[in-house]
Amino acid sequence: MAGRGETWIARLTPASGRSVDDLLAARLGLDVWERHPDHLVVAATEGQLGEVERRHLAEVERLVTRSQYEARTDDGPGTTSSATSP
Protein backbone atom coordinates (compact mmCIF):
# COMPACT_ATOMS: atom_id res chain seq x y z
CA MET A 1 0.00 0.00 0.00
CA ALA A 2 1.38 3.42 -0.92
CA GLY A 3 2.11 6.01 1.72
CA ARG A 4 4.18 6.22 4.85
CA GLY A 5 3.83 5.08 8.43
CA GLU A 6 1.75 2.56 10.31
CA THR A 7 -1.30 1.07 8.61
CA TRP A 8 -4.53 1.85 10.43
CA ILE A 9 -8.06 0.52 10.30
CA ALA A 10 -10.06 3.75 10.26
CA ARG A 11 -13.58 5.08 9.83
CA LEU A 12 -13.89 7.93 7.33
CA THR A 13 -17.00 10.06 7.60
CA PRO A 14 -17.29 12.50 4.67
CA ALA A 15 -16.99 16.17 5.50
CA SER A 16 -20.10 18.32 5.33
CA GLY A 17 -21.23 18.67 1.72
CA ARG A 18 -19.34 15.54 0.64
CA SER A 19 -20.41 11.93 0.15
CA VAL A 20 -18.93 8.46 0.36
CA ASP A 21 -18.79 8.52 -3.44
CA ASP A 22 -16.65 11.70 -3.26
CA LEU A 23 -14.17 9.86 -1.02
CA LEU A 24 -14.00 6.94 -3.43
CA ALA A 25 -13.54 9.27 -6.40
CA ALA A 26 -10.59 11.01 -4.69
CA ARG A 27 -8.37 8.03 -5.66
CA LEU A 28 -6.33 8.05 -2.49
CA GLY A 29 -5.37 4.37 -2.80
CA LEU A 30 -7.36 3.39 0.27
CA ASP A 31 -8.03 -0.30 0.96
CA VAL A 32 -11.80 -0.13 1.50
CA TRP A 33 -13.01 -2.85 3.88
CA GLU A 34 -16.61 -1.71 4.32
CA ARG A 35 -18.83 0.78 2.53
CA HIS A 36 -21.81 2.26 4.35
CA PRO A 37 -24.17 5.05 3.27
CA ASP A 38 -22.52 7.54 5.66
CA HIS A 39 -18.95 6.26 6.09
CA LEU A 40 -16.17 3.95 4.93
CA VAL A 41 -14.03 1.56 6.95
CA VAL A 42 -10.57 1.45 5.40
CA ALA A 43 -7.05 0.19 5.90
CA ALA A 44 -4.70 3.08 5.18
CA THR A 45 -1.27 4.33 6.11
CA GLU A 46 -0.80 7.28 8.40
CA GLY A 47 0.32 9.23 5.33
CA GLN A 48 -2.90 8.48 3.45
CA LEU A 49 -5.05 9.39 6.45
CA GLY A 50 -3.08 12.59 6.89
CA GLU A 51 -3.78 13.50 3.26
CA VAL A 52 -7.53 12.93 3.80
CA GLU A 53 -7.38 15.23 6.82
CA ARG A 54 -5.18 17.83 5.06
CA ARG A 55 -7.66 18.02 2.17
CA HIS A 56 -10.64 18.17 4.57
CA LEU A 57 -12.30 15.28 2.74
CA ALA A 58 -13.51 13.42 5.81
CA GLU A 59 -13.40 13.08 9.56
CA VAL A 60 -10.84 10.34 10.28
CA GLU A 61 -11.33 8.05 13.27
CA ARG A 62 -8.34 5.77 13.76
CA LEU A 63 -9.80 2.60 15.24
CA VAL A 64 -6.84 0.24 15.59
CA THR A 65 -3.55 -0.48 13.83
CA ARG A 66 -3.65 -3.28 11.30
CA SER A 67 -1.17 -5.33 13.34
CA GLN A 68 -3.33 -4.94 16.47
CA TYR A 69 -6.43 -5.94 14.50
CA GLU A 70 -4.70 -9.02 13.08
CA ALA A 71 -3.38 -10.02 16.53
CA ARG A 72 -6.90 -9.72 17.97
CA THR A 73 -8.46 -11.85 15.27
CA ASP A 74 -5.71 -14.44 14.79
CA ASP A 75 -6.70 -17.07 17.34
CA GLY A 76 -5.29 -19.89 15.24
CA PRO A 77 -6.91 -22.58 13.07
CA GLY A 78 -10.18 -24.05 14.18
CA THR A 79 -10.94 -21.40 16.79
CA THR A 80 -13.62 -18.77 16.83
CA SER A 81 -12.44 -15.24 17.36
CA SER A 82 -14.13 -13.13 19.99
CA ALA A 83 -12.90 -9.90 18.45
CA THR A 84 -15.40 -7.54 16.93
CA SER A 85 -14.92 -5.85 13.60
CA PRO A 86 -14.50 -2.06 13.42
N, C-alpha and C positions, 0 to 999 in steps of 0.2 A: 504494500500500500504506500502511495506517495506521501510525502510530508515528513515532519520531524517529530521526535519525542515519543512518549508512551502512547499506546493505543488504548482508547477509552471506549466503553459502551456508554452512549449518551442519548438523551432525549432532546430533539430539536423541535421547538415550538415556533412556527413562523412569526416574524415580527408583525405588528399591526399593519394591515393593508397588504400583507403577503399571504401566500397559500403554500400548502405542501408541494403542489406542482411547481411553484416558483423555486423552492429549494432544490427539487429534482432537476429543474432546468438549468440551475447555476453550474452544473458540471464540476463539482468540487472533488469528485473521485471518492465519495463516501460509500462505504459498504453498508447498504440499507438492509437492516434485519427485519424491521416491521414498518409497515405503512398504515397509518390511521388517518381519519379525516382531518384531525387537528394537530398531528405531530408525526415525527419519524423517530424510530429507534435505530441508531447507526453504530457501527464500529468506525472510529476515525482517530487519526493521530492528533496529538495536541496542536500541531501546526495547522491541520485542517480545521479543527474546532476554533482555533484562534482567528483564522481567516473568516469563518462564519460570523464570529463576534465582531471582528474589525469592520466587516461590510454591513453589519446590522441586519443580517438576513433572518436571524432567529435567536430566540433565547436558548442558550445551551445549558443543559443540566447534565453534568458528568455523574453517571450513576456508579460505575465501577471500572477498574482497569480490566482489559481483556484477560490478562494473566490471573487476576483475582476471580473473574467470572469462570474461567476454565478450571481453576483449582476448586471452586465451589461445586461445579457440576461434574467433575471427573472423579466419581466414586469407584471406578473400576468396572470391569465387565460383569454383567449379570446383577448389578445393583440398581436400585431406584434412587435417583437423586432427590434430596429434599429441598434443593435450592429452587428459588423462584426466579422466573425470567424478569428482566427489567420492564 
